[in-house]
């Protein structure tokens, strides 16, 4: 297990259908993140097991692509309707991405600590 921090980072994700096909980009929210993976929340149910994640709104991860594998799926209901959750584990994480994730998590923890003092 890795240290996990809560987030609300918007991202695009693309489903890998096979070695030559990727399904269109879908929008979702990264609800928490660690150096091992994320919790992806989206309004669409998906069956594919591999996804490419593209973060758009965070300076540490903007424009970086991460390959992830679905570890589990869940569904919850809210006033906006059903929300589908996917636990995703990162696959073949490059050292520069690992460092960017570690900085994001460390900075988030530092900010939470400062706010609580």
N, C-alpha and C positions, 0 to 999 in steps of 0.2 A: 504494500500500500504506500501511497505517496501523499504528501500534504496537499490538500484540496482547498481551494478558496472559491467563495461565491462570486459570481459575475453576472452581468447581463450584456454580454458582447454579441452584437449582431454578426452573423456570418452567412455565407453562401455555402451550400454543399452540393456536390455532384456525385451521383451514384455510379459506381463502376459496375457495368453490366457484364463485361468480359474483357479480355485483353486488348480489344480494339474499340469498344463502345462505352461511352459515358452518357448518362441521362442528364438532361438540362439542369441548370442550377436552381435550387430551391432555397428559400430563406428560412432561417431558424435563429434561435438564441442559444448561446453557450451559457448555461445556468451555473456551472461550476467547472473548474479546470485544475489539473495537476500536470506534472511532467509525464504522467502515464496516460492521460486521456481527458475526456470531457463528458459532461451531461448535455446533450443536445435536446432542445425543446422545439417542436414544430407543430404546425396545424395539419400536417399531412402524414398519414400512415405510410410506411415504406417497408418493403420486404428485402431489399438488397442488403448484403452483409458488409460491403466495402464502400467507403465514401472518401472523397477528397474534400477537405475543408479549406475554405478561404475566408480569413478574417478581414474585415474591412475598416473597422473603427478603432483599432488600438495600435498606437505607434510601435510597440514591440513586435506585433504580429502582422501588421498591415501588408497585404500582398503576398504573404507567405502561404504556401500550400502544404497541408499536412495530410498524410494518408492515414486512415483509421479503419478499424474493424469493429463491427457491432458486437458488444458483449452481452447486452440484454435490451429488452424493449418493455415499455410500460405505457399506460394510458391513464389520464386523469380528466376530470370534468371541471370546468370553471364557468363563470358567467358568460365568457366569450365562446363557449362550446368545448369540444374535446381538444385536449393537448396530448400529443404523442411525445414520449420521452425515449431517448436512446442513449444508453451508456456506450461510449466509444473508446476503444483502446488505440493509442497511436501505434503505427507500424513503421519500422525502418526510419526512426526519427534521426535526422541529420544533426551533427554537433551544434551548428549555428541555431537551429530551431530549439534544441534542448536548452541552450543558453538563454535564448529569448523567453522561453517559457519560465525558466527559473527566475529570470529578472522580473517578469510580470508577477509571478507568485510572491517573490520576496518584497517587491514594491507594494503590493496589495496588503500583505501582512504588516509592513511598516506603517502604512497609512491607517489601517485599522487600529494599530497600537497607539499611534499619535492621537487619533480621535477619541480613544477611550481614556486618555490621561487628563 
